[in-house]
Amino acid sequence: MNGATTAIVHGVGRWLNNLSPDLPTARRIVASNVALYGADAVRRGFADMQADVIDGKIVESPLKAF
């Protein structure tokens, strides 16, 4: 995914557990979403969620949205 994979996996891992990121589960989530929706959609979705968080919007379930 053009070098974005590591950042996305770590971001999802932090959403799962901010104190101790769950990277194995995050890898599975990212891989399954890429298989279902494609790399471009996953990158866009992740970027949109990050923008919402930065804008102060509440993302109740980032994994569901992702």
Secondary structure, 3 states (H helix, E strand, C coil): CCCCHHHHHHHHHHHHCCCCCCHHHHHHHHHHHHHHHCHHHHHHHHHHHHHHHHCCCCCCCHHHHC
